């Protein structure tokens, strides 16, 4: 199996797990609110926010957010 096919299969699995934990609507709201909070402190590209919710074991989950900080960002 090609690496692209393996990556695609893994991504589909992650997306399906996300849907089991939160409804698609709730997941979109979570993503939007994370972006709004981070945007208070950093200049981010709100169109490029990626949020992944992964199950670590039977009881624990991991939430990962990938946000692109614009080059124009400079701490004042």
C-alpha positions as CSV (number, residue, x, y, z in Angstrom):
1,X,0.0,0.0,0.0
2,X,1.4,3.4,-0.9
3,X,2.1,5.9,1.8
4,X,-0.5,8.4,0.5
5,X,-3.2,5.7,0.8
6,X,-2.0,4.9,4.4
7,X,-2.1,8.6,5.3
8,X,-5.6,9.0,3.8
9,X,-6.9,6.0,5.7
10,X,-5.4,7.3,9.0
11,X,-7.0,10.7,8.5
12,X,-10.4,9.2,7.8
13,X,-10.0,7.2,11.0
14,X,-9.2,10.4,13.0
15,X,-12.2,12.2,11.5
16,X,-14.5,9.3,12.3
17,X,-13.3,9.3,15.9
18,X,-13.9,13.1,16.2
19,X,-17.4,12.6,15.0
20,X,-18.1,10.0,17.7
21,X,-17.0,12.4,20.5
22,X,-18.6,15.6,19.2
23,X,-21.3,16.3,16.7
24,X,-20.1,18.0,13.5
25,X,-21.8,21.2,14.6
26,X,-20.2,21.2,18.0
27,X,-16.8,20.4,16.4
28,X,-17.1,23.5,14.1
29,X,-18.0,25.7,17.1
30,X,-15.1,24.4,19.1
31,X,-12.7,25.1,16.2
32,X,-14.1,28.6,15.7
33,X,-13.9,29.4,19.5
34,X,-10.3,28.2,19.7
35,X,-9.4,30.4,16.8
36,X,-11.2,33.4,18.4
37,X,-9.3,33.0,21.7
38,X,-5.9,32.6,20.1
39,X,-6.6,35.5,17.8
40,X,-6.8,37.8,20.9
41,X,-3.1,37.2,21.4
42,X,-1.6,36.3,18.0
43,X,-2.2,37.3,14.4
44,X,-3.4,34.0,12.9
45,X,-4.9,32.9,9.6
46,X,-8.4,31.8,10.8
47,X,-8.9,30.0,7.5
48,X,-6.1,27.6,8.2
49,X,-7.1,26.3,11.7
50,X,-6.8,22.5,12.1
51,X,-8.2,20.9,15.2
52,X,-7.7,17.1,15.9
53,X,-9.3,15.2,18.7
54,X,-7.6,11.9,19.3
55,X,-8.5,9.1,21.6
56,X,-5.4,8.1,23.6
57,X,-7.0,5.1,25.5
58,X,-10.4,4.2,26.8
59,X,-10.8,7.3,29.0
60,X,-8.4,9.9,27.7
61,X,-8.4,12.1,24.7
62,X,-5.9,14.6,23.2
63,X,-6.9,17.9,21.5
64,X,-4.4,19.3,19.0
65,X,-4.7,22.6,17.3
66,X,-2.5,23.7,14.4
67,X,-2.7,27.4,13.8
68,X,-0.8,29.4,11.2
69,X,0.7,32.6,12.7
70,X,1.0,35.3,10.1
71,X,4.5,36.7,9.3
72,X,3.3,40.1,10.2
73,X,3.1,39.1,13.9
74,X,5.4,41.0,16.2
75,X,5.0,41.1,19.9
76,X,4.5,44.7,21.1
